[in-house]
Amino acid sequence: MKRILRPLALAAIALTLATPAAAQCFADYKAKQDNPLRLQYGIVELPADACNDHAAAARHVEAVLARHGWTLLQIESTFGPEGFEQRRARAGEIHLRN
């Protein structure tokens, strides 16, 4: 019995280690500052629970931006790693703000 369970346990551990972590997701946004008026486009990495929830994504991005003195105007979209590279150039230095 031990001989059967040990390989099964090792296989279960290997599967757990091989399973990728939760996929990354991001939101791109437009924000502003007043006096003088400044506009910004950027990208923020979202927590897993905000990936498929627009309101949760907006709350997360609002909090991140507020720490840096910006006001969220709108969330443009949410996307995974596949969309990050195409938006990264447009965001320039303003990406992955935490």
N, CA, C and O atoms as CSV, one atom per row, in Angstrom:
chain,resi,resn,atom,element,x,y,z
A,1,MET,N,N,0.826,-1.190,0.000
A,1,MET,CA,C,0.000,0.000,0.000
A,1,MET,C,C,0.874,1.258,0.000
A,1,MET,O,O,0.589,2.207,-0.731
A,2,LYS,N,N,1.940,1.273,0.818
A,2,LYS,CA,C,2.844,2.414,0.869
A,2,LYS,C,C,3.466,2.691,-0.491
A,2,LYS,O,O,3.658,3.845,-0.874
A,3,ARG,N,N,3.777,1.630,-1.212
A,3,ARG,CA,C,4.413,1.782,-2.521
A,3,ARG,C,C,3.491,2.463,-3.524
A,3,ARG,O,O,3.969,3.132,-4.441
A,4,ILE,N,N,2.215,2.310,-3.373
A,4,ILE,CA,C,1.252,2.931,-4.284
A,4,ILE,C,C,1.007,4.388,-3.885
A,4,ILE,O,O,0.950,5.263,-4.750
A,5,LEU,N,N,0.862,4.652,-2.602
A,5,LEU,CA,C,0.537,5.991,-2.136
A,5,LEU,C,C,1.679,6.985,-2.339
A,5,LEU,O,O,1.445,8.148,-2.668
A,6,ARG,N,N,2.887,6.533,-2.144
A,6,ARG,CA,C,4.022,7.454,-2.283
A,6,ARG,C,C,4.117,8.046,-3.703
A,6,ARG,O,O,4.223,9.265,-3.836
A,7,PRO,N,N,4.082,7.224,-4.764
A,7,PRO,CA,C,4.111,7.818,-6.104
A,7,PRO,C,C,2.914,8.737,-6.373
A,7,PRO,O,O,3.047,9.754,-7.054
A,8,LEU,N,N,1.751,8.374,-5.836
A,8,LEU,CA,C,0.580,9.237,-6.023
A,8,LEU,C,C,0.771,10.573,-5.322
A,8,LEU,O,O,0.413,11.615,-5.872
A,9,ALA,N,N,1.327,10.557,-4.124
A,9,ALA,CA,C,1.577,11.792,-3.391
A,9,ALA,C,C,2.594,12.647,-4.133
A,9,ALA,O,O,2.422,13.861,-4.246
A,10,LEU,N,N,3.645,12.025,-4.637
A,10,LEU,CA,C,4.654,12.769,-5.393
A,10,LEU,C,C,4.065,13.361,-6.669
A,10,LEU,O,O,4.397,14.484,-7.049
A,11,ALA,N,N,3.206,12.618,-7.318
A,11,ALA,CA,C,2.555,13.128,-8.530
A,11,ALA,C,C,1.658,14.320,-8.197
A,11,ALA,O,O,1.619,15.293,-8.950
A,12,ALA,N,N,0.946,14.253,-7.088
A,12,ALA,CA,C,0.080,15.357,-6.679
A,12,ALA,C,C,0.902,16.609,-6.385
A,12,ALA,O,O,0.505,17.714,-6.754
A,13,ILE,N,N,2.040,16.440,-5.727
A,13,ILE,CA,C,2.914,17.578,-5.434
A,13,ILE,C,C,3.458,18.164,-6.734
A,13,ILE,O,O,3.493,19.384,-6.898
A,14,ALA,N,N,3.875,17.317,-7.641
A,14,ALA,CA,C,4.411,17.791,-8.919
A,14,ALA,C,C,3.362,18.575,-9.691
A,14,ALA,O,O,3.675,19.608,-10.282
A,15,LEU,N,N,2.123,18.099,-9.695
A,15,LEU,CA,C,1.049,18.813,-10.385
A,15,LEU,C,C,0.799,20.178,-9.752
A,15,LEU,O,O,0.571,21.162,-10.454
A,16,THR,N,N,0.841,20.231,-8.437
A,16,THR,CA,C,0.627,21.490,-7.735
A,16,THR,C,C,1.713,22.489,-8.090
A,16,THR,O,O,1.428,23.662,-8.334
A,17,LEU,N,N,2.948,22.033,-8.121
A,17,LEU,CA,C,4.052,22.924,-8.446
A,17,LEU,C,C,4.036,23.344,-9.910
A,17,LEU,O,O,4.482,24.442,-10.242
A,18,ALA,N,N,3.533,22.495,-10.776
A,18,ALA,CA,C,3.515,22.796,-12.209
A,18,ALA,C,C,2.352,23.696,-12.593
A,18,ALA,O,O,2.373,24.305,-13.663
A,19,THR,N,N,1.337,23.791,-11.741
A,19,THR,CA,C,0.179,24.622,-12.050
A,19,THR,C,C,0.577,26.084,-11.946
A,19,THR,O,O,1.105,26.502,-10.915
A,20,PRO,N,N,0.337,26.872,-12.988
A,20,PRO,CA,C,0.732,28.274,-12.932
A,20,PRO,C,C,-0.059,29.027,-11.883
A,20,PRO,O,O,-1.211,28.698,-11.602
A,21,ALA,N,N,0.562,30.032,-11.312
A,21,ALA,CA,C,-0.133,30.886,-10.351
A,21,ALA,C,C,-1.246,31.620,-11.090
A,21,ALA,O,O,-1.321,31.582,-12.318
A,22,ALA,N,N,-2.097,32.279,-10.336
A,22,ALA,CA,C,-3.194,33.025,-10.950
A,22,ALA,C,C,-2.627,33.973,-12.010
A,22,ALA,O,O,-1.608,34.630,-11.799
A,23,ALA,N,N,-3.294,34.022,-13.115
A,23,ALA,CA,C,-2.826,34.852,-14.231
A,23,ALA,C,C,-2.862,36.324,-13.839
A,23,ALA,O,O,-3.752,36.766,-13.113
A,24,GLN,N,N,-1.893,37.064,-14.327
A,24,GLN,CA,C,-1.863,38.493,-14.077
A,24,GLN,C,C,-2.962,39.171,-14.864
A,24,GLN,O,O,-3.320,38.740,-15.960
A,25,CYS,N,N,-3.490,40.231,-14.295
A,25,CYS,CA,C,-4.399,41.058,-15.069
A,25,CYS,C,C,-4.145,42.508,-14.722
A,25,CYS,O,O,-3.645,42.834,-13.645
A,26,PHE,N,N,-4.500,43.372,-15.660
A,26,PHE,CA,C,-4.182,44.783,-15.579
A,26,PHE,C,C,-5.390,45.609,-15.978
A,26,PHE,O,O,-6.326,45.110,-16.602
A,27,ALA,N,N,-5.351,46.882,-15.608
A,27,ALA,CA,C,-6.345,47.850,-16.080
A,27,ALA,C,C,-5.583,49.032,-16.654
A,27,ALA,O,O,-4.599,49.490,-16.073
A,28,ASP,N,N,-6.043,49.524,-17.797
A,28,ASP,CA,C,-5.504,50.790,-18.269
A,28,ASP,C,C,-6.551,51.853,-17.964
A,28,ASP,O,O,-7.752,51.585,-17.986
A,29,TYR,N,N,-6.078,53.056,-17.681
A,29,TYR,CA,C,-6.955,54.090,-17.155
A,29,TYR,C,C,-6.564,55.459,-17.701
A,29,TYR,O,O,-5.490,55.639,-18.275
A,30,LYS,N,N,-7.464,56.412,-17.506
A,30,LYS,CA,C,-7.191,57.826,-17.727
A,30,LYS,C,C,-7.417,58.520,-16.391
A,30,LYS,O,O,-8.379,58.235,-15.678
A,31,ALA,N,N,-6.506,59.440,-16.068
A,31,ALA,CA,C,-6.584,60.147,-14.790
A,31,ALA,C,C,-6.216,61.610,-14.993
A,31,ALA,O,O,-5.724,62.002,-16.051
A,32,LYS,N,N,-6.465,62.415,-13.953
A,32,LYS,CA,C,-6.149,63.838,-14.035
A,32,LYS,C,C,-5.629,64.361,-12.703
A,32,LYS,O,O,-5.819,63.756,-11.647
A,33,GLN,N,N,-4.968,65.501,-12.795
A,33,GLN,CA,C,-4.609,66.332,-11.652
A,33,GLN,C,C,-5.074,67.739,-12.000
A,33,GLN,O,O,-5.079,68.121,-13.170
A,34,ASP,N,N,-5.462,68.506,-10.998
A,34,ASP,CA,C,-5.900,69.880,-11.227
A,34,ASP,C,C,-4.828,70.862,-10.764
A,34,ASP,O,O,-3.954,70.527,-9.965
A,35,ASN,N,N,-4.919,72.073,-11.284
A,35,ASN,CA,C,-4.079,73.216,-10.889
A,35,ASN,C,C,-2.592,72.941,-10.949
A,35,ASN,O,O,-1.987,72.782,-9.889
A,36,PRO,N,N,-1.980,72.874,-12.066
A,36,PRO,CA,C,-2.560,72.973,-13.405
A,36,PRO,C,C,-3.124,71.622,-13.847
A,36,PRO,O,O,-2.758,70.569,-13.324
A,37,LEU,N,N,-4.013,71.686,-14.810
A,37,LEU,CA,C,-4.623,70.461,-15.320
A,37,LEU,C,C,-3.560,69.603,-16.006
A,37,LEU,O,O,-2.841,70.065,-16.893
A,38,ARG,N,N,-3.479,68.354,-15.577
A,38,ARG,CA,C,-2.591,67.371,-16.205
A,38,ARG,C,C,-3.399,66.108,-16.419
A,38,ARG,O,O,-4.177,65.704,-15.554
A,39,LEU,N,N,-3.215,65.486,-17.569
A,39,LEU,CA,C,-3.908,64.245,-17.899
A,39,LEU,C,C,-2.891,63.126,-18.018
A,39,LEU,O,O,-1.736,63.357,-18.376
A,40,GLN,N,N,-3.321,61.923,-17.718
A,40,GLN,CA,C,-2.416,60.780,-17.715
A,40,GLN,C,C,-3.138,59.532,-18.201
A,40,GLN,O,O,-4.310,59.312,-17.893
A,41,TYR,N,N,-2.422,58.726,-18.960
A,41,TYR,CA,C,-2.859,57.379,-19.318
A,41,TYR,C,C,-1.842,56.446,-18.683
A,41,TYR,O,O,-0.638,56.683,-18.781
A,42,GLY,N,N,-2.317,55.380,-18.028
A,42,GLY,CA,C,-1.391,54.454,-17.392
A,42,GLY,C,C,-1.982,53.073,-17.247
A,42,GLY,O,O,-3.124,52.823,-17.633
A,43,ILE,N,N,-1.187,52.178,-16.682
A,43,ILE,CA,C,-1.582,50.782,-16.473
A,43,ILE,C,C,-1.281,50.404,-15.029
A,43,ILE,O,O,-0.223,50.737,-14.496
A,44,VAL,N,N,-2.217,49.710,-14.406
A,44,VAL,CA,C,-2.049,49.227,-13.037
A,44,VAL,C,C,-2.319,47.729,-13.015
A,44,VAL,O,O,-3.271,47.259,-13.638
A,45,GLU,N,N,-1.491,46.985,-12.308
A,45,GLU,CA,C,-1.757,45.565,-12.110
A,45,GLU,C,C,-2.862,45.428,-11.074
A,45,GLU,O,O,-2.840,46.098,-10.041
A,46,LEU,N,N,-3.821,44.565,-11.353
A,46,LEU,CA,C,-4.975,44.373,-10.473
A,46,LEU,C,C,-4.815,43.130,-9.612
A,46,LEU,O,O,-4.151,42.174,-10.013
A,47,PRO,N,N,-5.425,43.140,-8.424
A,47,PRO,CA,C,-5.491,41.904,-7.648
A,47,PRO,C,C,-6.461,40.945,-8.336
A,47,PRO,O,O,-7.326,41.373,-9.101
A,48,ALA,N,N,-6.318,39.665,-8.067
A,48,ALA,CA,C,-7.124,38.640,-8.750
A,48,ALA,C,C,-8.622,38.892,-8.622
A,48,ALA,O,O,-9.365,38.654,-9.575
A,49,ASP,N,N,-9.080,39.365,-7.473
A,49,ASP,CA,C,-10.522,39.547,-7.277
A,49,ASP,C,C,-11.091,40.734,-8.054
A,49,ASP,O,O,-12.309,40.901,-8.109
A,50,ALA,N,N,-10.239,41.555,-8.650
A,50,ALA,CA,C,-10.728,42.704,-9.425
A,50,ALA,C,C,-10.636,42.485,-10.931
A,50,ALA,O,O,-11.041,43.349,-11.708
A,51,CYS,N,N,-10.110,41.345,-11.347
A,51,CYS,CA,C,-9.880,41.104,-12.772
A,51,CYS,C,C,-11.162,41.099,-13.604
A,51,CYS,O,O,-11.175,41.635,-14.712
A,52,ASN,N,N,-12.202,40.523,-13.105
A,52,ASN,CA,C,-13.442,40.402,-13.869
A,52,ASN,C,C,-14.572,41.240,-13.284
A,52,ASN,O,O,-15.745,40.996,-13.567
A,53,ASP,N,N,-14.215,42.221,-12.473
A,53,ASP,CA,C,-15.219,43.056,-11.821
A,53,ASP,C,C,-14.834,44.517,-12.044
A,53,ASP,O,O,-13.918,45.032,-11.402
A,54,HIS,N,N,-15.543,45.180,-12.959
A,54,HIS,CA,C,-15.199,46.554,-13.335
A,54,HIS,C,C,-15.209,47.491,-12.124
A,54,HIS,O,O,-14.318,48.328,-11.982
A,55,ALA,N,N,-16.200,47.354,-11.264
A,55,ALA,CA,C,-16.297,48.233,-10.088
A,55,ALA,C,C,-15.121,48.004,-9.140
A,55,ALA,O,O,-14.563,48.960,-8.603
A,56,ALA,N,N,-14.743,46.743,-8.933
A,56,ALA,CA,C,-13.603,46.432,-8.062
A,56,ALA,C,C,-12.307,46.951,-8.681
A,56,ALA,O,O,-11.435,47.447,-7.969
A,57,ALA,N,N,-12.179,46.840,-9.996
A,57,ALA,CA,C,-10.996,47.365,-10.681
A,57,ALA,C,C,-10.916,48.878,-10.493
A,57,ALA,O,O,-9.846,49.413,-10.205
A,58,ALA,N,N,-12.037,49.561,-10.654
A,58,ALA,CA,C,-12.064,51.013,-10.493
A,58,ALA,C,C,-11.693,51.413,-9.063
A,58,ALA,O,O,-10.941,52.367,-8.865
A,59,ARG,N,N,-12.212,50.695,-8.069
A,59,ARG,CA,C,-11.873,51.004,-6.676
A,59,ARG,C,C,-10.379,50.834,-6.427
A,59,ARG,O,O,-9.753,51.661,-5.764
A,60,HIS,N,N,-9.816,49.757,-6.962
A,60,HIS,CA,C,-8.381,49.509,-6.768
A,60,HIS,C,C,-7.545,50.607,-7.433
A,60,HIS,O,O,-6.625,51.147,-6.818
A,61,VAL,N,N,-7.864,50.931,-8.674
A,61,VAL,CA,C,-7.103,51.945,-9.407
A,61,VAL,C,C,-7.268,53.315,-8.741
A,61,VAL,O,O,-6.299,54.066,-8.636
A,62,GLU,N,N,-8.481,53.647,-8.292
A,62,GLU,CA,C,-8.697,54.920,-7.591
A,62,GLU,C,C,-7.784,55.039,-6.376
A,62,GLU,O,O,-7.180,56.086,-6.145
A,63,ALA,N,N,-7.689,53.968,-5.608
A,63,ALA,CA,C,-6.845,53.990,-4.405
A,63,ALA,C,C,-5.371,54.164,-4.755
A,63,ALA,O,O,-4.662,54.932,-4.105
A,64,VAL,N,N,-4.914,53.457,-5.773
A,64,VAL,CA,C,-3.517,53.570,-6.203
A,64,VAL,C,C,-3.225,54.995,-6.669
A,64,VAL,O,O,-2.226,55.594,-6.272
A,65,LEU,N,N,-4.099,55.525,-7.507
A,65,LEU,CA,C,-3.886,56.871,-8.042
A,65,LEU,C,C,-3.952,57.941,-6.953
A,65,LEU,O,O,-3.170,58.891,-6.969
A,66,ALA,N,N,-4.873,57.792,-6.014
A,66,ALA,CA,C,-5.019,58.776,-4.935
A,66,ALA,C,C,-3.725,58.896,-4.129
A,66,ALA,O,O,-3.365,59.988,-3.689
A,67,ARG,N,N,-3.030,57.778,-3.935
A,67,ARG,CA,C,-1.758,57.817,-3.201
A,67,ARG,C,C,-0.714,58.657,-3.927
A,67,ARG,O,O,0.242,59.134,-3.316
A,68,HIS,N,N,-0.901,58.833,-5.223
A,68,HIS,CA,C,0.050,59.595,-6.032
A,68,HIS,C,C,-0.504,60.963,-6.451
A,68,HIS,O,O,0.097,61.654,-7.275
A,69,GLY,N,N,-1.657,61.351,-5.879
A,69,GLY,CA,C,-2.218,62.670,-6.150
A,69,GLY,C,C,-3.013,62.791,-7.436
A,69,GLY,O,O,-3.185,63.899,-7.944
A,70,TRP,N,N,-3.507,61.674,-7.980
A,70,TRP,CA,C,-4.273,61.681,-9.224
A,70,TRP,C,C,-5.713,61.271,-8.943
A,70,TRP,O,O,-6.003,60.594,-7.956
A,71,THR,N,N,-6.607,61.694,-9.828
A,71,THR,CA,C,-8.025,61.332,-9.758
A,71,THR,C,C,-8.371,60.497,-10.980
A,71,THR,O,O,-8.086,60.892,-12.111
A,72,LEU,N,N,-8.984,59.348,-10.752
A,72,LEU,CA,C,-9.387,58.468,-11.857
A,72,LEU,C,C,-10.508,59.121,-12.655
A,72,LEU,O,O,-11.501,59.578,-12.087
A,73,LEU,N,N,-10.346,59.162,-13.958
A,73,LEU,CA,C,-11.423,59.605,-14.841
A,73,LEU,C,C,-12.210,58.410,-15.351
A,73,LEU,O,O,-13.441,58.410,-15.329
A,74,GLN,N,N,-11.489,57.388,-15.812
A,74,GLN,CA,C,-12.170,56.172,-16.272
A,74,GLN,C,C,-11.191,55.024,-16.437
A,74,GLN,O,O,-9.997,55.215,-16.668
A,75,ILE,N,N,-11.741,53.829,-16.311
A,75,ILE,CA,C,-11.023,52.598,-16.649
A,75,ILE,C,C,-11.280,52.376,-18.130
A,75,ILE,O,O,-12.432,52.324,-18.562
A,76,GLU,N,N,-10.227,52.245,-18.900
A,76,GLU,CA,C,-10.376,51.987,-20.332
A,76,GLU,C,C,-10.760,50.523,-20.566
A,76,GLU,O,O,-11.719,50.231,-21.280
A,77,SER,N,N,-9.993,49.602,-19.952
A,77,SER,CA,C,-10.261,48.175,-20.117
A,77,SER,C,C,-9.461,47.388,-19.086
A,77,SER,O,O,-8.559,47.915,-18.434
A,78,THR,N,N,-9.815,46.122,-18.958
A,78,THR,CA,C,-9.014,45.188,-18.163
A,78,THR,C,C,-8.546,44.102,-19.116
A,78,THR,O,O,-9.248,43.752,-20.065
A,79,PHE,N,N,-7.355,43.568,-18.858
A,79,PHE,CA,C,-6.754,42.618,-19.795
A,79,PHE,C,C,-5.671,41.820,-19.104
A,79,PHE,O,O,-5.236,42.152,-18.002
A,80,GLY,N,N,-5.250,40.775,-19.762
A,80,GLY,CA,C,-4.196,39.905,-19.244
A,80,GLY,C,C,-2.843,40.261,-19.826
A,80,GLY,O,O,-2.689,41.290,-20.484
A,81,PRO,N,N,-1.859,39.402,-19.579
A,81,PRO,CA,C,-0.500,39.666,-20.063
A,81,PRO,C,C,-0.427,39.853,-21.574
A,81,PRO,O,O,0.434,40.575,-22.076
A,82,GLU,N,N,-1.328,39.201,-22.291
A,82,GLU,CA,C,-1.302,39.309,-23.753
A,82,GLU,C,C,-1.581,40.736,-24.230
A,82,GLU,O,O,-1.113,41.127,-25.300
A,83,GLY,N,N,-2.320,41.501,-23.470
A,83,GLY,CA,C,-2.619,42.876,-23.852
A,83,GLY,C,C,-1.659,43.895,-23.273
A,83,GLY,O,O,-1.675,45.064,-23.660
A,84,PHE,N,N,-0.820,43.451,-22.345
A,84,PHE,CA,C,0.084,44.387,-21.678
A,84,PHE,C,C,1.099,44.984,-22.641
A,84,PHE,O,O,1.286,46.200,-22.666
A,85,GLU,N,N,1.749,44.152,-23.425
A,85,GLU,CA,C,2.810,44.647,-24.315
A,85,GLU,C,C,2.294,45.670,-25.316
A,85,GLU,O,O,2.970,46.663,-25.587
A,86,GLN,N,N,1.111,45.444,-25.868
A,86,GLN,CA,C,0.608,46.391,-26.866
A,86,GLN,C,C,0.221,47.727,-26.240
A,86,GLN,O,O,0.229,48.747,-26.928
A,87,ARG,N,N,-0.116,47.745,-24.960
A,87,ARG,CA,C,-0.491,48.998,-24.304
A,87,ARG,C,C,0.695,49.667,-23.603
A,87,ARG,O,O,0.667,50.867,-23.330
A,88,ARG,N,N,1.712,48.896,-23.321
A,88,ARG,CA,C,2.860,49.373,-22.550
A,88,ARG,C,C,3.527,50.595,-23.205
A,88,ARG,O,O,3.865,51.555,-22.513
A,89,ALA,N,N,3.713,50.566,-24.498
A,89,ALA,CA,C,4.366,51.687,-25.179
A,89,ALA,C,C,3.537,52.961,-25.041
A,89,ALA,O,O,4.086,54.050,-24.873
A,90,ARG,N,N,2.236,52.821,-25.112
A,90,ARG,CA,C,1.351,53.983,-24.995
A,90,ARG,C,C,1.404,54.577,-23.588
A,90,ARG,O,O,1.279,55.790,-23.417
A,91,ALA,N,N,1.591,53.720,-22.579
A,91,ALA,CA,C,1.643,54.189,-21.196
A,91,ALA,C,C,3.009,54.776,-20.852
A,91,ALA,O,O,3.132,55.533,-19.889
A,92,GLY,N,N,4.026,54.438,-21.622
A,92,GLY,CA,C,5.358,54.968,-21.361
A,92,GLY,C,C,5.848,54.596,-19.978
A,92,GLY,O,O,5.831,53.425,-19.600
A,93,GLU,N,N,6.285,55.589,-19.223
A,93,GLU,CA,C,6.819,55.358,-17.878
A,93,GLU,C,C,5.729,55.075,-16.859
A,93,GLU,O,O,6.020,54.646,-15.742
A,94,ILE,N,N,4.479,55.310,-17.230
A,94,ILE,CA,C,3.390,55.223,-16.266
A,94,ILE,C,C,2.704,53.873,-16.394
A,94,ILE,O,O,1.621,53.764,-16.970
A,95,HIS,N,N,3.332,52.875,-15.864
A,95,HIS,CA,C,2.707,51.556,-15.862
A,95,HIS,C,C,3.106,50.796,-14.606
A,95,HIS,O,O,4.147,51.060,-14.003
A,96,LEU,N,N,2.284,49.875,-14.238
A,96,LEU,CA,C,2.473,49.052,-13.052
A,96,LEU,C,C,2.616,49.872,-11.777
A,96,LEU,O,O,3.384,49.514,-10.883
A,97,ARG,N,N,1.900,50.937,-11.698
A,97,ARG,CA,C,1.893,51.733,-10.490
A,97,ARG,C,C,1.211,50.953,-9.378
A,97,ARG,O,O,0.170,50.339,-9.610
A,98,ASN,N,N,1.766,50.963,-8.195
A,98,ASN,CA,C,1.165,50.259,-7.044
A,98,ASN,C,C,0.876,51.217,-5.913
A,98,ASN,O,O,0.371,50.805,-4.869
